[in-house]
Amino acid sequence: MSQDIDFNLEVDAIGMNCPLPILRTKKALATMQSGEVLKVMATDAGAAHDFPLFAKQTGNELLFSGAEGDVLIFFLKRR
């Protein structure tokens, strides 16, 4: 599924612990235009809980949330 999603920018937060994956995501989204898609890769177990909440709180759309092996993958559409 995640291979089918086109994205404009990618954040590699592998090996980073909370709150760094969210902070890197927030910083990346700030550079993007409305409607663009951000791919985030993270290994912090808390990210599975954090990203849906982050999307809801910021008004960005979580297009996909899943795992490929030990890596959590998220696609967020900029509001």
PQR file with spaces between the fields and no chain letter, atoms N, CA, C, O and H, PARSE charges and radii, in Angstrom:
ATOM       1  N    MET     1       0.822   -1.206    0.000 -0.4000 1.5000
ATOM       2  CA   MET     1       0.000    0.000    0.000 -0.0000 2.0000
ATOM       3  C    MET     1       0.857    1.257    0.000  0.5500 1.7000
ATOM       4  O    MET     1       0.630    2.154   -0.812 -0.5500 1.4000
ATOM       5  N    SER     2       1.846    1.341    0.904 -0.4000 1.5000
ATOM       6  CA   SER     2       2.623    2.570    1.019 -0.0000 2.0000
ATOM       7  C    SER     2       3.436    2.852   -0.245  0.5500 1.7000
ATOM       8  O    SER     2       3.765    4.006   -0.522 -0.5500 1.4000
ATOM       9  H    SER     2       2.030    0.613    1.563  0.4000 1.0000
ATOM      10  N    GLN     3       3.765    1.801   -1.020 -0.4000 1.5000
ATOM      11  CA   GLN     3       4.538    1.997   -2.239 -0.0000 2.0000
ATOM      12  C    GLN     3       3.712    2.726   -3.299  0.5500 1.7000
ATOM      13  O    GLN     3       4.275    3.291   -4.237 -0.5500 1.4000
ATOM      14  H    GLN     3       3.498    0.864   -0.795  0.4000 1.0000
ATOM      15  N    ASP     4       2.391    2.722   -3.163 -0.4000 1.5000
ATOM      16  CA   ASP     4       1.503    3.326   -4.155 -0.0000 2.0000
ATOM      17  C    ASP     4       1.275    4.818   -3.919  0.5500 1.7000
ATOM      18  O    ASP     4       0.645    5.482   -4.742 -0.5500 1.4000
ATOM      19  H    ASP     4       1.933    2.263   -2.401  0.4000 1.0000
ATOM      20  N    ILE     5       1.775    5.349   -2.814 -0.4000 1.5000
ATOM      21  CA   ILE     5       1.517    6.746   -2.475 -0.0000 2.0000
ATOM      22  C    ILE     5       2.668    7.621   -2.964  0.5500 1.7000
ATOM      23  O    ILE     5       3.826    7.414   -2.599 -0.5500 1.4000
ATOM      24  H    ILE     5       2.286    4.810   -2.145  0.4000 1.0000
ATOM      25  N    ASP     6       2.326    8.599   -3.793 -0.4000 1.5000
ATOM      26  CA   ASP     6       3.326    9.572   -4.243 -0.0000 2.0000
ATOM      27  C    ASP     6       3.546   10.579   -3.128  0.5500 1.7000
ATOM      28  O    ASP     6       2.597   11.006   -2.471 -0.5500 1.4000
ATOM      29  H    ASP     6       1.386    8.768   -4.089  0.4000 1.0000
ATOM      30  N    PHE     7       4.820   10.964   -2.914 -0.4000 1.5000
ATOM      31  CA   PHE     7       5.102   11.946   -1.872 -0.0000 2.0000
ATOM      32  C    PHE     7       6.092   12.982   -2.386  0.5500 1.7000
ATOM      33  O    PHE     7       6.832   12.735   -3.338 -0.5500 1.4000
ATOM      34  H    PHE     7       5.591   10.617   -3.448  0.4000 1.0000
ATOM      35  N    ASN     8       6.093   14.145   -1.742 -0.4000 1.5000
ATOM      36  CA   ASN     8       6.931   15.261   -2.152 -0.0000 2.0000
ATOM      37  C    ASN     8       8.200   15.387   -1.329  0.5500 1.7000
ATOM      38  O    ASN     8       9.209   15.902   -1.809 -0.5500 1.4000
ATOM      39  H    ASN     8       5.491   14.346   -0.969  0.4000 1.0000
ATOM      40  N    LEU     9       8.152   14.914   -0.081 -0.4000 1.5000
ATOM      41  CA   LEU     9       9.279   15.066    0.836 -0.0000 2.0000
ATOM      42  C    LEU     9       9.293   13.880    1.789  0.5500 1.7000
ATOM      43  O    LEU     9       8.253   13.289    2.081 -0.5500 1.4000
ATOM      44  H    LEU     9       7.332   14.495    0.309  0.4000 1.0000
ATOM      45  N    GLU    10      10.490   13.539    2.272 -0.4000 1.5000
ATOM      46  CA   GLU    10      10.636   12.385    3.162 -0.0000 2.0000
ATOM      47  C    GLU    10      11.418   12.792    4.404  0.5500 1.7000
ATOM      48  O    GLU    10      12.411   13.514    4.317 -0.5500 1.4000
ATOM      49  H    GLU    10      11.335   14.019    2.035  0.4000 1.0000
ATOM      50  N    VAL    11      10.959   12.321    5.560 -0.4000 1.5000
ATOM      51  CA   VAL    11      11.671   12.527    6.824 -0.0000 2.0000
ATOM      52  C    VAL    11      12.118   11.163    7.334  0.5500 1.7000
ATOM      53  O    VAL    11      11.300   10.266    7.536 -0.5500 1.4000
ATOM      54  H    VAL    11      10.152   11.735    5.631  0.4000 1.0000
ATOM      55  N    ASP    12      13.411   11.018    7.537 -0.4000 1.5000
ATOM      56  CA   ASP    12      13.974    9.783    8.082 -0.0000 2.0000
ATOM      57  C    ASP    12      14.236   10.000    9.562  0.5500 1.7000
ATOM      58  O    ASP    12      15.232   10.618    9.940 -0.5500 1.4000
ATOM      59  H    ASP    12      14.076   11.747    7.373  0.4000 1.0000
ATOM      60  N    ALA    13      13.335    9.487   10.405 -0.4000 1.5000
ATOM      61  CA   ALA    13      13.474    9.622   11.854 -0.0000 2.0000
ATOM      62  C    ALA    13      13.827    8.274   12.489  0.5500 1.7000
ATOM      63  O    ALA    13      13.576    8.051   13.673 -0.5500 1.4000
ATOM      64  H    ALA    13      12.526    8.985   10.098  0.4000 1.0000
ATOM      65  N    ILE    14      14.407    7.385   11.690 -0.4000 1.5000
ATOM      66  CA   ILE    14      14.799    6.063   12.186 -0.0000 2.0000
ATOM      67  C    ILE    14      15.883    6.225   13.249  0.5500 1.7000
ATOM      68  O    ILE    14      16.880    6.918   13.047 -0.5500 1.4000
ATOM      69  H    ILE    14      14.610    7.567   10.728  0.4000 1.0000
ATOM      70  N    GLY    15      15.658    5.569   14.381 -0.4000 1.5000
ATOM      71  CA   GLY    15      16.616    5.622   15.480 -0.0000 2.0000
ATOM      72  C    GLY    15      16.416    6.796   16.421  0.5500 1.7000
ATOM      73  O    GLY    15      17.084    6.880   17.452 -0.5500 1.4000
ATOM      74  H    GLY    15      14.848    5.006   14.544  0.4000 1.0000
ATOM      75  N    MET    16      15.514    7.699   16.088 -0.4000 1.5000
ATOM      76  CA   MET    16      15.242    8.859   16.951 -0.0000 2.0000
ATOM      77  C    MET    16      14.119    8.537   17.915  0.5500 1.7000
ATOM      78  O    MET    16      13.172    7.827   17.577 -0.5500 1.4000
ATOM      79  H    MET    16      14.971    7.631   15.251  0.4000 1.0000
ATOM      80  N    ASN    17      14.238    9.070   19.126 -0.4000 1.5000
ATOM      81  CA   ASN    17      13.207    8.858   20.138 -0.0000 2.0000
ATOM      82  C    ASN    17      12.320   10.093   20.257  0.5500 1.7000
ATOM      83  O    ASN    17      12.704   11.198   19.873 -0.5500 1.4000
ATOM      84  H    ASN    17      15.007    9.647   19.401  0.4000 1.0000
ATOM      85  N    CYS    18      11.129    9.875   20.797 -0.4000 1.5000
ATOM      86  CA   CYS    18      10.163   10.927   21.035 -0.0000 2.0000
ATOM      87  C    CYS    18      10.843   12.057   21.819  0.5500 1.7000
ATOM      88  O    CYS    18      11.579   11.763   22.761 -0.5500 1.4000
ATOM      89  H    CYS    18      10.817    8.977   21.108  0.4000 1.0000
ATOM      90  N    PRO    19      10.636   13.304   21.482 -0.5600 1.5000
ATOM      91  CA   PRO    19       9.693   13.845   20.505  0.2800 2.0000
ATOM      92  C    PRO    19      10.304   14.147   19.134  0.5500 1.7000
ATOM      93  O    PRO    19       9.657   14.793   18.310 -0.5500 1.4000
ATOM      94  N    LEU    20      11.526   13.699   18.873 -0.4000 1.5000
ATOM      95  CA   LEU    20      12.206   14.084   17.630 -0.0000 2.0000
ATOM      96  C    LEU    20      11.460   13.734   16.343  0.5500 1.7000
ATOM      97  O    LEU    20      11.431   14.564   15.435 -0.5500 1.4000
ATOM      98  H    LEU    20      12.051   13.174   19.542  0.4000 1.0000
ATOM      99  N    PRO    21      10.853   12.545   16.215 -0.5600 1.5000
ATOM     100  CA   PRO    21      10.128   12.284   14.964  0.2800 2.0000
ATOM     101  C    PRO    21       9.013   13.305   14.689  0.5500 1.7000
ATOM     102  O    PRO    21       8.835   13.734   13.548 -0.5500 1.4000
ATOM     103  N    ILE    22       8.274   13.688   15.714 -0.4000 1.5000
ATOM     104  CA   ILE    22       7.204   14.675   15.543 -0.0000 2.0000
ATOM     105  C    ILE    22       7.788   16.057   15.251  0.5500 1.7000
ATOM     106  O    ILE    22       7.265   16.787   14.409 -0.5500 1.4000
ATOM     107  H    ILE    22       8.419   13.340   16.640  0.4000 1.0000
ATOM     108  N    LEU    23       8.861   16.414   15.937 -0.4000 1.5000
ATOM     109  CA   LEU    23       9.471   17.726   15.701 -0.0000 2.0000
ATOM     110  C    LEU    23      10.017   17.835   14.282  0.5500 1.7000
ATOM     111  O    LEU    23       9.843   18.864   13.628 -0.5500 1.4000
ATOM     112  H    LEU    23       9.286   15.822   16.621  0.4000 1.0000
ATOM     113  N    ARG    24      10.672   16.789   13.803 -0.4000 1.5000
ATOM     114  CA   ARG    24      11.183   16.780   12.419 -0.0000 2.0000
ATOM     115  C    ARG    24      10.032   16.857   11.419  0.5500 1.7000
ATOM     116  O    ARG    24      10.134   17.528   10.392 -0.5500 1.4000
ATOM     117  H    ARG    24      10.813   15.953   14.334  0.4000 1.0000
ATOM     118  N    THR    25       8.948   16.172   11.726 -0.4000 1.5000
ATOM     119  CA   THR    25       7.767   16.186   10.855 -0.0000 2.0000
ATOM     120  C    THR    25       7.163   17.587   10.805  0.5500 1.7000
ATOM     121  O    THR    25       6.833   18.087    9.730 -0.5500 1.4000
ATOM     122  H    THR    25       8.866   15.627   12.560  0.4000 1.0000
ATOM     123  N    LYS    26       7.020   18.212   11.960 -0.4000 1.5000
ATOM     124  CA   LYS    26       6.450   19.556   12.037 -0.0000 2.0000
ATOM     125  C    LYS    26       7.293   20.541   11.231  0.5500 1.7000
ATOM     126  O    LYS    26       6.757   21.376   10.502 -0.5500 1.4000
ATOM     127  H    LYS    26       7.288   17.805   12.834  0.4000 1.0000
ATOM     128  N    LYS    27       8.610   20.440   11.364 -0.4000 1.5000
ATOM     129  CA   LYS    27       9.532   21.321   10.649 -0.0000 2.0000
ATOM     130  C    LYS    27       9.421   21.113    9.131  0.5500 1.7000
ATOM     131  O    LYS    27       9.416   22.077    8.365 -0.5500 1.4000
ATOM     132  H    LYS    27       9.046   19.762   11.956  0.4000 1.0000
ATOM     133  N    ALA    28       9.332   19.847    8.710 -0.4000 1.5000
ATOM     134  CA   ALA    28       9.225   19.537    7.282 -0.0000 2.0000
ATOM     135  C    ALA    28       7.905   20.039    6.710  0.5500 1.7000
ATOM     136  O    ALA    28       7.882   20.609    5.619 -0.5500 1.4000
ATOM     137  H    ALA    28       9.336   19.064    9.332  0.4000 1.0000
ATOM     138  N    LEU    29       6.810   19.833    7.429 -0.4000 1.5000
ATOM     139  CA   LEU    29       5.495   20.276    6.959 -0.0000 2.0000
ATOM     140  C    LEU    29       5.454   21.797    6.778  0.5500 1.7000
ATOM     141  O    LEU    29       4.770   22.304    5.888 -0.5500 1.4000
ATOM     142  H    LEU    29       6.828   19.370    8.314  0.4000 1.0000
ATOM     143  N    ALA    30       6.186   22.515    7.623 -0.4000 1.5000
ATOM     144  CA   ALA    30       6.201   23.975    7.545 -0.0000 2.0000
ATOM     145  C    ALA    30       6.821   24.473    6.236  0.5500 1.7000
ATOM     146  O    ALA    30       6.559   25.602    5.821 -0.5500 1.4000
ATOM     147  H    ALA    30       6.741   22.103    8.346  0.4000 1.0000
ATOM     148  N    THR    31       7.632   23.651    5.589 -0.4000 1.5000
ATOM     149  CA   THR    31       8.280   24.047    4.336 -0.0000 2.0000
ATOM     150  C    THR    31       7.454   23.655    3.112  0.5500 1.7000
ATOM     151  O    THR    31       7.810   24.002    1.985 -0.5500 1.4000
ATOM     152  H    THR    31       7.845   22.734    5.926  0.4000 1.0000
ATOM     153  N    MET    32       6.358   22.938    3.327 -0.4000 1.5000
ATOM     154  CA   MET    32       5.586   22.365    2.226 -0.0000 2.0000
ATOM     155  C    MET    32       4.351   23.192    1.880  0.5500 1.7000
ATOM     156  O    MET    32       3.857   23.973    2.692 -0.5500 1.4000
ATOM     157  H    MET    32       6.068   22.657    4.242  0.4000 1.0000
ATOM     158  N    GLN    33       3.871   23.000    0.662 -0.4000 1.5000
ATOM     159  CA   GLN    33       2.655   23.662    0.197 -0.0000 2.0000
ATOM     160  C    GLN    33       1.435   22.819    0.576  0.5500 1.7000
ATOM     161  O    GLN    33       1.546   21.611    0.784 -0.5500 1.4000
ATOM     162  H    GLN    33       4.273   22.366    0.002  0.4000 1.0000
ATOM     163  N    SER    34       0.288   23.461    0.664 -0.4000 1.5000
ATOM     164  CA   SER    34      -0.954   22.758    0.950 -0.0000 2.0000
ATOM     165  C    SER    34      -1.208   21.679   -0.107  0.5500 1.7000
ATOM     166  O    SER    34      -1.084   21.931   -1.306 -0.5500 1.4000
ATOM     167  H    SER    34       0.198   24.443    0.495  0.4000 1.0000
ATOM     168  N    GLY    35      -1.563   20.479    0.351 -0.4000 1.5000
ATOM     169  CA   GLY    35      -1.855   19.369   -0.552 -0.0000 2.0000
ATOM     170  C    GLY    35      -0.672   18.471   -0.831  0.5500 1.7000
ATOM     171  O    GLY    35      -0.844   17.375   -1.366 -0.5500 1.4000
ATOM     172  H    GLY    35      -1.663   20.274    1.325  0.4000 1.0000
ATOM     173  N    GLU    36       0.534   18.913   -0.478 -0.4000 1.5000
ATOM     174  CA   GLU    36       1.715   18.066   -0.684 -0.0000 2.0000
ATOM     175  C    GLU    36       1.754   16.963    0.371  0.5500 1.7000
ATOM     176  O    GLU    36       1.163   17.089    1.443 -0.5500 1.4000
ATOM     177  H    GLU    36       0.673   19.803   -0.044  0.4000 1.0000
ATOM     178  N    VAL    37       2.461   15.880    0.046 -0.4000 1.5000
ATOM     179  CA   VAL    37       2.487   14.702    0.910 -0.0000 2.0000
ATOM     180  C    VAL    37       3.893   14.477    1.464  0.5500 1.7000
ATOM     181  O    VAL    37       4.887   14.551    0.741 -0.5500 1.4000
ATOM     182  H    VAL    37       2.941   15.777   -0.825  0.4000 1.0000
ATOM     183  N    LEU    38       3.946   14.203    2.755 -0.4000 1.5000
ATOM     184  CA   LEU    38       5.187   13.933    3.469 -0.0000 2.0000
ATOM     185  C    LEU    38       5.222   12.470    3.893  0.5500 1.7000
ATOM     186  O    LEU    38       4.256   11.962    4.464 -0.5500 1.4000
ATOM     187  H    LEU    38       3.139   14.143    3.343  0.4000 1.0000
ATOM     188  N    LYS    39       6.332   11.796    3.615 -0.4000 1.5000
ATOM     189  CA   LYS    39       6.538   10.425    4.090 -0.0000 2.0000
ATOM     190  C    LYS    39       7.464   10.486    5.301  0.5500 1.7000
ATOM     191  O    LYS    39       8.511   11.132    5.257 -0.5500 1.4000
ATOM     192  H    LYS    39       7.116   12.208    3.152  0.4000 1.0000
ATOM     193  N    VAL    40       7.075    9.815    6.377 -0.4000 1.5000
ATOM     194  CA   VAL    40       7.891    9.772    7.587 -0.0000 2.0000
ATOM     195  C    VAL    40       8.193    8.316    7.918  0.5500 1.7000
ATOM     196  O    VAL    40       7.300    7.468    7.918 -0.5500 1.4000
ATOM     197  H    VAL    40       6.224    9.290    6.413  0.4000 1.0000
ATOM     198  N    MET    41       9.463    8.038    8.201 -0.4000 1.5000
ATOM     199  CA   MET    41       9.892    6.714    8.643 -0.0000 2.0000
ATOM     200  C    MET    41      10.429    6.854   10.061  0.5500 1.7000
ATOM     201  O    MET    41      11.280    7.704   10.323 -0.5500 1.4000
ATOM     202  H    MET    41      10.188    8.726    8.201  0.4000 1.0000
ATOM     203  N    ALA    42       9.939    6.027   10.971 -0.4000 1.5000
ATOM     204  CA   ALA    42      10.345    6.113   12.370 -0.0000 2.0000
ATOM     205  C    ALA    42      10.410    4.722   12.997  0.5500 1.7000
ATOM     206  O    ALA    42       9.742    3.791   12.549 -0.5500 1.4000
ATOM     207  H    ALA    42       9.248    5.337   10.758  0.4000 1.0000
ATOM     208  N    THR    43      11.220    4.603   14.033 -0.4000 1.5000
ATOM     209  CA   THR    43      11.313    3.333   14.754 -0.0000 2.0000
ATOM     210  C    THR    43      10.887    3.474   16.216  0.5500 1.7000
ATOM     211  O    THR    43      10.811    2.476   16.932 -0.5500 1.4000
ATOM     212  H    THR    43      11.763    5.360   14.397  0.4000 1.0000
ATOM     213  N    ASP    44      10.612    4.688   16.663 -0.4000 1.5000
ATOM     214  CA   ASP    44      10.158    4.904   18.031 -0.0000 2.0000
ATOM     215  C    ASP    44       8.758    4.307   18.187  0.5500 1.7000
ATOM     216  O    ASP    44       7.835    4.682   17.464 -0.5500 1.4000
ATOM     217  H    ASP    44      10.675    5.499   16.081  0.4000 1.0000
ATOM     218  N    ALA    45       8.608    3.387   19.125 -0.4000 1.5000
ATOM     219  CA   ALA    45       7.329    2.687   19.312 -0.0000 2.0000
ATOM     220  C    ALA    45       6.179    3.651   19.573  0.5500 1.7000
ATOM     221  O    ALA    45       5.044    3.370   19.186 -0.5500 1.4000
ATOM     222  H    ALA    45       9.358    3.083   19.712  0.4000 1.0000
ATOM     223  N    GLY    46       6.448    4.775   20.218 -0.4000 1.5000
ATOM     224  CA   GLY    46       5.408    5.752   20.522 -0.0000 2.0000
ATOM     225  C    GLY    46       4.860    6.460   19.292  0.5500 1.7000
ATOM     226  O    GLY    46       3.789    7.065   19.349 -0.5500 1.4000
ATOM     227  H    GLY    46       7.369    5.003   20.532  0.4000 1.0000
ATOM     228  N    ALA    47       5.582    6.389   18.188 -0.4000 1.5000
ATOM     229  CA   ALA    47       5.162    7.082   16.973 -0.0000 2.0000
ATOM     230  C    ALA    47       3.808    6.578   16.467  0.5500 1.7000
ATOM     231  O    ALA    47       3.026    7.354   15.918 -0.5500 1.4000
ATOM     232  H    ALA    47       6.452    5.898   18.142  0.4000 1.0000
ATOM     233  N    ALA    48       3.531    5.300   16.646 -0.4000 1.5000
ATOM     234  CA   ALA    48       2.258    4.727   16.193 -0.0000 2.0000
ATOM     235  C    ALA    48       1.074    5.421   16.865  0.5500 1.7000
ATOM     236  O    ALA    48       0.001    5.541   16.275 -0.5500 1.4000
ATOM     237  H    ALA    48       4.166    4.669   17.092  0.4000 1.0000
ATOM     238  N    HIS    49       1.274    5.870   18.086 -0.4000 1.5000
ATOM     239  CA   HIS    49       0.246    6.597   18.831 -0.0000 2.0000
ATOM     240  C    HIS    49       0.324    8.105   18.552  0.5500 1.7000
ATOM     241  O    HIS    49      -0.702    8.779   18.456 -0.5500 1.4000
ATOM     242  H    HIS    49       2.146    5.772   18.565  0.4000 1.0000
ATOM     243  N    ASP    50       1.547    8.622   18.424 -0.4000 1.5000
ATOM     244  CA   ASP    50       1.768   10.064   18.295 -0.0000 2.0000
ATOM     245  C    ASP    50       1.292   10.647   16.970  0.5500 1.7000
ATOM     246  O    ASP    50       0.703   11.728   16.946 -0.5500 1.4000
ATOM     247  H    ASP    50       2.380    8.075   18.501  0.4000 1.0000
ATOM     248  N    PHE    51       1.541    9.945   15.870 -0.4000 1.5000
ATOM     249  CA   PHE    51       1.248   10.532   14.560 -0.0000 2.0000
ATOM     250  C    PHE    51      -0.246   10.733   14.286  0.5500 1.7000
ATOM     251  O    PHE    51      -0.617   11.784   13.763 -0.5500 1.4000
ATOM     252  H    PHE    51       2.019    9.067   15.889  0.4000 1.0000
ATOM     253  N    PRO    52      -1.115    9.777   14.613 -0.5600 1.5000
ATOM     254  CA   PRO    52      -2.550   10.053   14.435  0.2800 2.0000
ATOM     255  C    PRO    52      -3.017   11.261   15.263  0.5500 1.7000
ATOM     256  O    PRO    52      -3.826   12.061   14.793 -0.5500 1.4000
ATOM     257  N    LEU    53      -2.507   11.387   16.490 -0.4000 1.5000
ATOM     258  CA   LEU    53      -2.868   12.530   17.333 -0.0000 2.0000
ATOM     259  C    LEU    53      -2.325   13.829   16.749  0.5500 1.7000
ATOM     260  O    LEU    53      -3.022   14.843   16.720 -0.5500 1.4000
ATOM     261  H    LEU    53      -1.851   10.737   16.872  0.4000 1.0000
ATOM     262  N    PHE    54      -1.083   13.793   16.284 -0.4000 1.5000
ATOM     263  CA   PHE    54      -0.462   14.973   15.680 -0.0000 2.0000
ATOM     264  C    PHE    54      -1.267   15.443   14.471  0.5500 1.7000
ATOM     265  O    PHE    54      -1.524   16.637   14.311 -0.5500 1.4000
ATOM     266  H    PHE    54      -0.517   12.969   16.307  0.4000 1.0000
ATOM     267  N    ALA    55      -1.662   14.495   13.622 -0.4000 1.5000
ATOM     268  CA   ALA    55      -2.435   14.845   12.423 -0.0000 2.0000
ATOM     269  C    ALA    55      -3.764   15.500   12.815  0.5500 1.7000
ATOM     270  O    ALA    55      -4.163   16.511   12.237 -0.5500 1.4000
ATOM     271  H    ALA    55      -1.454   13.525   13.751  0.4000 1.0000
ATOM     272  N    LYS    56      -4.429   14.917   13.787 -0.4000 1.5000
ATOM     273  CA   LYS    56      -5.722   15.446   14.228 -0.0000 2.0000
ATOM     274  C    LYS    56      -5.574   16.852   14.821  0.5500 1.7000
ATOM     275  O    LYS    56      -6.374   17.743   14.536 -0.5500 1.4000
ATOM     276  H    LYS    56      -4.104   14.096   14.256  0.4000 1.0000
ATOM     277  N    GLN    57      -4.541   17.039   15.647 -0.4000 1.5000
ATOM     278  CA   GLN    57      -4.342   18.326   16.320 -0.0000 2.0000
ATOM     279  C    GLN    57      -3.921   19.427   15.356  0.5500 1.7000
ATOM     280  O    GLN    57      -4.243   20.596   15.572 -0.5500 1.4000
ATOM     281  H    GLN    57      -3.890   16.315   15.879  0.4000 1.0000
ATOM     282  N    THR    58      -3.198   19.064   14.284 -0.4000 1.5000
ATOM     283  CA   THR    58      -2.676   20.086   13.370 -0.0000 2.0000
ATOM     284  C    THR    58      -3.546   20.277   12.136  0.5500 1.7000
ATOM     285  O    THR    58      -3.338   21.224   11.378 -0.5500 1.4000
ATOM     286  H    THR    58      -2.937   18.115   14.108  0.4000 1.0000
ATOM     287  N    GLY    59      -4.519   19.391   11.920 -0.4000 1.5000
ATOM     288  CA   GLY    59      -5.388   19.511   10.764 -0.0000 2.0000
ATOM     289  C    GLY    59      -4.802   18.925    9.493  0.5500 1.7000
ATOM     290  O    GLY    59      -5.385   19.071    8.418 -0.5500 1.4000
ATOM     291  H    GLY    59      -4.687   18.621   12.535  0.4000 1.0000
ATOM     292  N    ASN    60      -3.650   18.260    9.600 -0.4000 1.5000
ATOM     293  CA   ASN    60      -3.073   17.572    8.454 -0.0000 2.0000
ATOM     294  C    ASN    60      -3.706   16.182    8.363  0.5500 1.7000
ATOM     295  O    ASN    60      -4.099   15.603    9.375 -0.5500 1.4000
ATOM     296  H    ASN    60      -3.176   18.142   10.473  0.4000 1.0000
ATOM     297  N    GLU    61      -3.798   15.657    7.146 -0.4000 1.5000
ATOM     298  CA   GLU    61      -4.477   14.376    6.940 -0.0000 2.0000
ATOM     299  C    GLU    61      -3.477   13.220    6.969  0.5500 1.7000
ATOM     300  O    GLU    61      -2.493   13.221    6.228 -0.5500 1.4000
ATOM     301  H    GLU    61      -3.478   16.127    6.323  0.4000 1.0000
ATOM     302  N    LEU    62      -3.737   12.235    7.830 -0.4000 1.5000
ATOM     303  CA   LEU    62      -2.921   11.027    7.863 -0.0000 2.0000
ATOM     304  C    LEU    62      -3.459   10.084    6.788  0.5500 1.7000
ATOM     305  O    LEU    62      -4.520    9.481    6.947 -0.5500 1.4000
ATOM     306  H    LEU    62      -4.536   12.234    8.431  0.4000 1.0000
ATOM     307  N    LEU    63      -2.709    9.968    5.695 -0.4000 1.5000
ATOM     308  CA   LEU    63      -3.149    9.147    4.564 -0.0000 2.0000
ATOM     309  C    LEU    63      -2.882    7.669    4.794  0.5500 1.7000
ATOM     310  O    LEU    63      -3.648    6.818    4.342 -0.5500 1.4000
ATOM     311  H    LEU    63      -1.846   10.457    5.566  0.4000 1.0000
ATOM     312  N    PHE    64      -1.796    7.363    5.498 -0.4000 1.5000
ATOM     313  CA   PHE    64      -1.401    5.973    5.701 -0.0000 2.0000
ATOM     314  C    PHE    64      -0.575    5.864    6.966  0.5500 1.7000
ATOM     315  O    PHE    64       0.228    6.743    7.276 -0.5500 1.4000
ATOM     316  H    PHE    64      -1.174    8.055    5.865  0.4000 1.0000
ATOM     317  N    SER    65      -0.778    4.785    7.688 -0.4000 1.5000
ATOM     318  CA   SER    65       0.011    4.461    8.869 -0.0000 2.0000
ATOM     319  C    SER    65       0.201    2.954    8.866  0.5500 1.7000
ATOM     320  O    SER    65      -0.772    2.200    8.867 -0.5500 1.4000
ATOM     321  H    SER    65      -1.431    4.071    7.437  0.4000 1.0000
ATOM     322  N    GLY    66       1.446    2.519    8.862 -0.4000 1.5000
ATOM     323  CA   GLY    66       1.708    1.085    8.836 -0.0000 2.0000
ATOM     324  C    GLY    66       3.156    0.795    9.158  0.5500 1.7000
ATOM     325  O    GLY    66       3.920    1.687    9.527 -0.5500 1.4000
ATOM     326  H    GLY    66       2.236    3.132    8.862  0.4000 1.0000
ATOM     327  N    ALA    67       3.523   -0.470    9.012 -0.4000 1.5000
ATOM     328  CA   ALA    67       4.892   -0.871    9.319 -0.0000 2.0000
ATOM     329  C    ALA    67       5.462   -1.712    8.193  0.5500 1.7000
ATOM     330  O    ALA    67       4.764   -2.515    7.574 -0.5500 1.4000
ATOM     331  H    ALA    67       2.903   -1.195    8.712  0.4000 1.0000
ATOM     332  N    GLU    68       6.740   -1.509    7.945 -0.4000 1.5000
ATOM     333  CA   GLU    68       7.497   -2.355    7.033 -0.0000 2.0000
ATOM     334  C    GLU    68       8.653   -2.887    7.858  0.5500 1.7000
ATOM     335  O    GLU    68       9.662   -2.204    8.036 -0.5500 1.4000
ATOM     336  H    GLU    68       7.307   -0.856    8.448  0.4000 1.0000
ATOM     337  N    GLY    69       8.507   -4.111    8.365 -0.4000 1.5000
ATOM     338  CA   GLY    69       9.493   -4.651    9.292 -0.0000 2.0000
ATOM     339  C    GLY    69       9.415   -3.894   10.600  0.5500 1.7000
ATOM     340  O    GLY    69       8.340   -3.750   11.181 -0.5500 1.4000
ATOM     341  H    GLY    69       7.687   -4.666    8.220  0.4000 1.0000
ATOM     342  N    ASP    70      10.570   -3.405   11.067 -0.4000 1.5000
ATOM     343  CA   ASP    70      10.632   -2.651   12.325 -0.0000 2.0000
ATOM     344  C    ASP    70      10.390   -1.157   12.127  0.5500 1.7000
ATOM     345  O    ASP    70      10.367   -0.395   13.093 -0.5500 1.4000
ATOM     346  H    ASP    70      11.443   -3.522   10.595  0.4000 1.0000
ATOM     347  N    VAL    71      10.211   -0.743   10.883 -0.4000 1.5000
ATOM     348  CA   VAL    71      10.071    0.683   10.582 -0.0000 2.0000
ATOM     349  C    VAL    71       8.601    1.053   10.411  0.5500 1.7000
ATOM     350  O    VAL    71       7.876    0.444    9.625 -0.5500 1.4000
ATOM     351  H    VAL    71      10.230   -1.362   10.098  0.4000 1.0000
ATOM     352  N    LEU    72       8.186    2.059   11.161 -0.4000 1.5000
ATOM     353  CA   LEU    72       6.828    2.588   11.036 -0.0000 2.0000
ATOM     354  C    LEU    72       6.832    3.615    9.911  0.5500 1.7000
ATOM     355  O    LEU    72       7.737    4.445    9.818 -0.5500 1.4000
ATOM     356  H    LEU    72       8.776    2.554   11.800  0.4000 1.0000
ATOM     357  N    ILE    73       5.814    3.551    9.061 -0.4000 1.5000
ATOM     358  CA   ILE    73       5.703    4.446    7.913 -0.0000 2.0000
ATOM     359  C    ILE    73       4.418    5.263    8.037  0.5500 1.7000
ATOM     360  O    ILE    73       3.347    4.725    8.321 -0.5500 1.4000
ATOM     361  H    ILE    73       5.079    2.877    9.137  0.4000 1.0000
ATOM     362  N    PHE    74       4.546    6.567    7.820 -0.4000 1.5000
ATOM     363  CA   PHE    74       3.400    7.464    7.873 -0.0000 2.0000
ATOM     364  C    PHE    74       3.423    8.375    6.650  0.5500 1.7000
ATOM     365  O    PHE    74       4.482    8.846    6.233 -0.5500 1.4000
ATOM     366  H    PHE    74       5.416    7.004    7.590  0.4000 1.0000
ATOM     367  N    PHE    75       2.255    8.615    6.087 -0.4000 1.5000
ATOM     368  CA   PHE    75       2.110    9.585    5.014 -0.0000 2.0000
ATOM     369  C    PHE    75       1.126   10.646    5.487  0.5500 1.7000
ATOM     370  O    PHE    75      -0.012   10.335    5.840 -0.5500 1.4000
ATOM     371  H    PHE    75       1.395    8.232    6.426  0.4000 1.0000
ATOM     372  N    LEU    76       1.565   11.889    5.493 -0.4000 1.5000
ATOM     373  CA   LEU    76       0.729   12.996    5.928 -0.0000 2.0000
ATOM     374  C    LEU    76       0.532   13.979    4.776  0.5500 1.7000
ATOM     375  O    LEU    76       1.483   14.352    4.089 -0.5500 1.4000
ATOM     376  H    LEU    76       2.490   12.142    5.207  0.4000 1.0000
ATOM     377  N    LYS    77      -0.710   14.386    4.580 -0.4000 1.5000
ATOM     378  CA   LYS    77      -1.020   15.378    3.550 -0.0000 2.0000
ATOM     379  C    LYS    77      -1.130   16.741    4.218  0.5500 1.7000
ATOM     380  O    LYS    77      -1.912   16.927    5.151 -0.5500 1.4000
ATOM     381  H    LYS    77      -1.483   14.083    5.138  0.4000 1.0000
ATOM     382  N    ARG    78      -0.342   17.686    3.734 -0.4000 1.5000
ATOM     383  CA   ARG    78      -0.299   19.032    4.309 -0.0000 2.0000
ATOM     384  C    ARG    78      -1.643   19.730    4.122  0.5500 1.7000
ATOM     385  O    ARG    78      -2.212   19.724    3.031 -0.5500 1.4000
ATOM     386  H    ARG    78       0.293   17.536    2.977  0.4000 1.0000
ATOM     387  N    ARG    79      -2.136   20.326    5.194 -0.4000 1.5000
ATOM     388  CA   ARG    79      -3.429   21.032    5.132 -0.0000 2.0000
ATOM     389  C    ARG    79      -3.322   22.309    4.330  0.5500 1.7000
ATOM     390  O    ARG    79      -4.311   23.025    4.176 -0.5500 1.4000
ATOM     391  H    ARG    79      -1.673   20.330    6.080  0.4000 1.0000
